C-alpha cells in the first residue's frame, strides 16, 4: 500500500479588510483561550496530550493506516 499523497491546496486569497478583521478576531480569541487555560486549576498537559493523540489518530486515517484509537490512547504519547 502506498502512502496518501495530498494535493497542493490553492493559496489564492486576498488580504483585505474582511480578512484582517477575521485574523484579528482569531488572535483575540486565542489570547482569551490561553488566559483561561492559565487560570484553570488543572494540568493542561492532560488536555493537550489528548488533542495531540486525537490529531495523530486522524492523521493515520488520512494515510490509510489502520490504528485502534483505544490502543493509541492507552499507549500514550512517547
C-alpha distances in whole Angstrom, upper triangle without the diagonal:
4,7,9,12,15,18,21,24,27,30,33,35,39,41,44,46,44,41,43,44,41,40,43,43,39,41,44,42,39,43,44,41,41,45,44,42,44,47,45,46,43,40,38,35,34,34,32,30,29,28,26,24,23,22,19,18,18,16,13,14,13,10,9,9,12,15,19,21,24,22,22,25,27,25,26,26,26
4,7,9,12,15,18,21,24,27,30,32,36,37,41,43,41,38,40,42,38,37,41,41,37,39,42,40,37,41,42,39,39,43,43,40,43,46,44,45,42,39,37,34,34,33,31,29,28,27,25,23,23,21,19,18,18,15,13,14,12,9,9,10,13,16,20,22,25,24,22,26,27,26,27,26,26
4,6,9,13,16,18,22,24,27,29,33,34,38,40,38,35,37,38,35,34,37,37,33,35,38,36,34,37,38,35,36,39,39,37,39,42,41,42,39,36,33,31,31,30,27,26,25,23,21,20,20,17,15,15,14,11,10,11,9,6,7,9,12,15,18,20,23,22,20,23,25,23,24,23,23
4,6,10,13,15,18,21,24,26,30,31,34,37,35,32,34,35,32,31,34,34,31,32,36,34,32,35,36,34,34,38,38,35,38,41,40,41,38,36,33,31,30,29,27,25,24,23,21,20,19,16,15,15,13,10,10,10,7,5,7,10,13,16,19,20,23,23,21,24,26,25,25,24,24
4,7,9,12,16,18,21,24,27,29,32,35,33,30,32,34,31,30,33,33,30,32,35,33,31,35,36,34,34,38,38,36,39,42,41,42,39,37,34,32,32,30,28,27,26,24,22,22,21,18,17,17,15,12,13,13,10,8,11,13,17,19,22,23,27,26,24,26,29,27,27,26,26
4,7,9,12,15,18,20,24,25,28,31,29,26,28,30,27,26,30,30,27,28,32,30,28,32,33,31,32,35,35,34,36,39,38,40,38,36,32,31,31,29,26,26,25,22,21,21,20,17,16,17,14,12,13,13,9,9,12,15,18,20,23,23,27,26,24,26,29,28,27,26,27
4,6,9,12,15,18,21,24,26,29,28,25,27,29,26,25,29,30,27,28,32,31,29,32,34,32,33,37,37,36,38,41,40,42,40,38,35,33,34,31,29,29,28,25,24,24,23,20,20,20,18,15,17,16,13,13,16,19,22,24,26,26,30,30,27,30,33,32,31,29,30
4,6,9,12,15,18,20,23,26,25,22,24,26,24,23,27,27,25,26,30,29,27,30,33,31,31,35,36,35,37,40,40,42,40,38,34,33,34,31,28,29,29,25,24,25,24,20,21,22,19,17,19,19,15,16,19,21,25,26,29,28,32,32,29,31,34,33,32,30,31
4,6,9,12,15,17,20,23,21,18,21,23,20,20,23,24,22,23,27,26,25,28,30,28,29,33,33,32,35,38,37,40,38,36,33,32,32,30,27,28,28,24,23,25,23,20,21,22,19,17,20,19,16,17,20,23,25,27,29,28,32,32,29,31,34,33,32,30,31
4,6,9,12,15,18,21,19,17,19,22,19,19,23,24,22,23,27,26,25,29,31,29,30,34,35,34,36,39,39,42,40,39,35,34,35,32,30,31,30,27,26,28,26,23,24,25,22,21,23,23,19,21,23,26,29,30,33,31,35,36,33,34,38,37,35,33,34
4,6,9,12,15,18,17,14,16,19,17,16,20,21,19,21,24,24,23,26,28,28,29,32,33,32,35,37,38,41,39,37,34,33,35,32,29,31,30,27,26,28,27,23,25,26,23,22,25,25,21,23,26,28,31,32,34,33,36,37,34,35,38,37,35,33,34
4,7,10,13,16,15,13,16,18,17,17,20,21,20,22,25,25,25,28,30,29,30,33,34,35,37,39,40,43,41,40,36,36,37,34,32,34,33,30,29,32,30,26,28,30,26,25,28,28,24,26,29,31,34,35,37,36,39,40,37,38,41,41,39,36,38
4,7,9,12,12,9,12,14,13,13,17,18,17,19,22,22,22,25,27,27,28,31,32,32,34,37,38,41,40,39,35,35,36,33,31,33,33,29,29,31,30,26,29,30,27,26,29,29,26,28,31,33,36,36,38,36,39,40,37,38,42,41,39,36,38
4,6,9,9,8,10,13,12,13,15,17,17,18,21,22,22,25,27,27,28,31,32,33,35,37,38,41,41,40,36,37,38,35,33,35,35,31,31,34,32,29,32,33,30,29,33,32,29,31,34,36,39,39,41,39,42,43,40,40,44,43,41,39,41
4,7,8,5,7,10,10,10,12,15,15,16,18,20,20,22,24,25,26,28,30,31,32,34,36,39,38,38,34,35,37,33,31,34,34,30,30,33,32,29,32,33,30,30,33,33,30,32,35,37,40,40,41,39,42,43,40,40,44,43,40,38,40
4,6,5,6,9,10,11,12,14,15,17,19,20,21,23,25,26,27,29,30,32,33,35,37,40,40,39,36,37,38,35,33,36,36,32,33,36,34,31,34,36,33,33,36,36,33,35,38,40,42,42,44,41,44,46,42,42,46,46,43,41,43
4,6,5,6,9,10,11,12,14,15,17,19,20,21,23,24,26,27,29,31,32,33,35,39,39,39,35,37,38,35,33,36,36,32,33,37,35,32,35,37,34,34,38,37,35,37,40,42,44,44,45,42,45,46,43,43,46,46,43,41,43
4,5,5,6,9,10,11,12,14,15,17,18,20,21,23,25,26,27,29,31,32,33,37,37,37,33,35,36,32,31,34,34,30,31,34,32,30,33,34,31,32,35,34,32,35,37,39,41,41,42,39,42,44,41,40,44,44,41,39,42
4,5,5,6,9,10,11,12,14,15,16,18,20,21,23,24,26,27,29,31,32,35,35,35,31,32,34,30,29,31,31,27,28,31,29,27,30,31,28,28,32,32,29,32,35,36,38,38,39,37,40,41,38,37,41,41,38,36,38
4,5,5,6,9,10,10,12,14,15,17,18,20,21,23,24,26,27,29,31,34,34,34,30,32,33,30,28,31,31,28,29,32,30,28,31,33,30,30,34,34,31,34,37,38,40,40,41,38,41,42,39,38,42,42,39,36,39
4,5,5,6,9,10,11,12,14,15,17,18,20,21,23,25,26,27,29,33,33,33,29,31,33,29,28,31,31,28,29,32,30,28,32,33,30,31,35,34,32,35,38,39,41,40,41,38,40,42,39,38,42,42,39,37,39
4,5,5,6,9,10,11,12,14,15,16,18,20,21,23,24,26,27,31,30,30,27,29,30,26,25,28,28,24,26,29,27,25,28,29,27,27,31,30,29,31,34,36,37,36,37,34,37,38,35,35,38,38,35,34,36
4,5,5,6,9,10,10,12,14,15,17,18,20,21,23,25,26,29,29,29,25,27,28,25,23,27,26,23,24,27,26,23,27,28,26,26,30,30,28,30,33,35,36,36,36,33,36,37,34,33,37,37,34,32,34
4,5,5,6,9,10,11,13,14,16,17,19,20,21,23,25,28,29,29,25,27,29,26,24,28,28,24,26,29,28,26,29,31,29,29,33,33,31,34,36,38,39,38,39,36,38,39,36,35,39,38,35,33,35
4,5,5,6,9,10,11,12,14,15,17,19,20,21,23,26,27,27,24,26,27,24,23,26,26,23,25,28,26,25,28,30,27,28,32,32,30,33,36,37,38,37,37,34,36,38,35,33,37,37,34,32,35
4,5,5,6,9,10,10,12,14,15,16,18,20,21,25,24,24,21,23,24,21,19,23,23,19,21,24,23,21,24,26,24,25,28,28,27,30,32,33,34,33,33,30,33,34,31,30,33,34,30,29,31
4,5,5,6,9,10,11,12,14,15,17,19,20,24,24,24,20,22,24,21,19,23,23,20,21,25,24,22,25,27,26,26,30,30,29,31,34,35,36,35,35,32,34,35,32,31,34,34,31,28,31
4,5,5,6,9,10,11,12,14,16,17,19,22,23,23,20,22,24,21,20,24,24,21,23,26,25,24,27,29,28,28,32,32,31,34,36,37,38,36,37,33,35,37,33,32,35,35,32,30,33
4,5,5,6,9,10,10,12,14,15,17,20,20,21,18,20,21,18,18,21,21,18,21,24,22,21,25,26,25,26,29,30,29,32,34,34,35,34,33,30,32,34,30,29,32,33,29,28,31
4,5,5,6,9,10,11,12,14,16,19,19,19,15,17,19,16,15,19,19,16,18,21,20,19,22,24,23,24,27,28,27,29,32,32,33,31,31,28,30,31,28,26,30,30,26,25,27
4,5,5,6,9,10,11,13,15,18,18,18,16,18,20,17,16,20,21,18,20,23,23,22,25,27,26,27,30,31,30,33,35,35,36,34,34,31,32,34,30,29,32,32,28,26,29
4,6,5,6,9,10,11,12,16,17,18,15,18,19,17,17,20,21,19,21,24,23,23,26,28,27,28,31,32,31,34,36,36,37,35,34,31,32,34,31,28,31,32,28,27,30
4,5,5,6,9,10,11,14,14,15,12,15,16,13,13,17,17,15,17,20,19,19,22,24,23,25,28,28,28,31,33,33,33,31,31,27,28,30,27,25,28,28,25,23,26
4,5,5,6,9,10,13,13,13,10,13,15,13,12,16,17,15,17,20,20,20,22,25,24,25,28,29,29,31,34,33,34,31,31,27,28,30,27,25,27,28,24,22,25
4,5,5,6,9,12,13,14,12,15,17,15,15,19,20,18,20,23,23,23,26,28,28,29,32,33,33,35,37,37,37,35,34,30,31,33,30,27,30,30,27,25,28
4,5,5,6,10,11,13,11,14,15,13,14,18,18,17,19,22,22,22,25,27,27,28,31,32,32,34,36,36,36,33,32,28,29,31,28,25,28,29,25,24,27
4,6,5,8,8,9,7,10,12,10,11,14,15,14,16,19,19,20,22,24,24,26,28,29,30,32,34,33,33,30,30,26,26,28,25,22,25,25,22,21,24
4,6,8,9,10,8,12,14,13,13,16,18,17,19,22,22,23,25,27,27,29,31,32,33,35,37,36,36,33,32,29,29,30,27,25,27,27,24,22,25
4,6,9,11,10,14,15,14,16,19,20,19,22,24,24,25,28,29,30,31,34,35,35,37,39,38,38,35,34,30,30,32,30,27,29,29,26,25,27
4,6,8,9,12,13,12,14,17,17,17,20,22,22,23,26,27,28,30,32,33,34,36,37,36,36,33,31,28,27,29,27,24,26,27,23,23,26
4,7,9,12,12,12,15,17,18,19,21,22,23,25,27,28,29,31,33,34,35,37,38,37,36,33,31,28,27,28,27,23,25,26,23,22,25
4,6,9,8,9,12,13,14,15,18,19,20,22,23,24,26,28,29,31,32,34,35,34,33,29,28,24,23,25,23,19,21,22,19,19,21
4,5,6,8,9,10,12,14,15,16,18,20,21,22,24,25,27,29,30,31,33,31,31,27,26,23,22,23,21,17,19,19,16,16,18
4,5,5,6,8,10,11,12,14,16,17,18,20,21,23,25,26,27,29,31,29,29,26,25,21,21,22,19,17,19,19,15,15,17
4,5,5,6,8,10,10,12,14,15,16,18,20,21,22,24,25,27,28,26,26,23,22,19,19,19,17,14,16,16,12,11,14
4,6,5,6,9,10,11,12,14,15,17,19,20,21,23,25,26,27,25,25,21,20,17,16,17,15,12,13,14,11,11,14
4,6,5,6,9,10,11,13,14,16,17,19,20,22,23,25,26,25,24,21,20,16,16,18,15,12,15,16,13,12,16
4,5,5,6,9,10,11,12,14,15,16,19,20,21,23,24,23,23,20,20,16,17,18,15,13,15,15,12,11,14
4,5,5,6,9,10,10,12,14,15,17,19,20,21,23,21,21,17,17,14,14,15,11,9,12,12,8,7,10
4,5,5,6,8,10,10,12,14,15,17,18,20,21,19,19,16,15,11,12,13,10,8,11,12,9,9,13
4,5,5,6,9,10,11,12,14,15,17,18,20,19,19,16,16,13,14,15,12,11,14,15,11,11,14
4,5,5,6,9,10,11,13,14,15,17,18,17,18,15,15,12,14,14,11,10,14,13,10,8,11
4,5,5,6,9,10,11,13,14,15,17,15,15,12,12,9,10,11,7,7,10,10,7,7,10
4,5,5,6,9,10,11,13,14,15,14,14,12,11,8,11,12,9,8,12,13,11,11,14
4,5,5,6,9,10,11,12,14,14,14,13,13,11,14,14,11,11,15,15,13,12,15
4,5,5,6,9,10,11,12,11,12,10,11,9,12,12,9,10,13,12,11,10,12
4,5,5,6,9,10,11,9,9,7,8,6,10,10,7,9,13,12,12,12,14
4,5,5,6,9,10,10,11,10,11,9,13,14,11,13,16,16,15,15,17
4,5,5,6,9,9,11,10,13,12,15,15,12,14,18,17,16,15,17
4,5,5,6,5,7,7,10,10,14,13,11,14,16,15,15,15,16
4,5,5,6,7,8,10,10,14,14,13,15,18,18,18,18,20
4,5,8,10,11,14,14,18,18,16,18,21,20,20,20,21
4,6,9,11,14,15,18,18,16,19,21,20,20,19,20
4,6,9,12,14,17,17,15,19,21,20,21,21,22
4,6,10,12,15,14,13,16,18,17,18,18,19
4,7,9,12,11,11,14,16,15,17,18,19
4,6,9,8,7,11,12,12,13,15,16
4,5,5,6,9,10,11,13,15,17
4,5,5,6,9,10,11,13,15
4,5,5,6,9,10,13,15
4,5,5,6,9,11,13
4,6,5,6,8,11
4,5,5,8,11
4,5,9,11
4,7,8
4,6
4
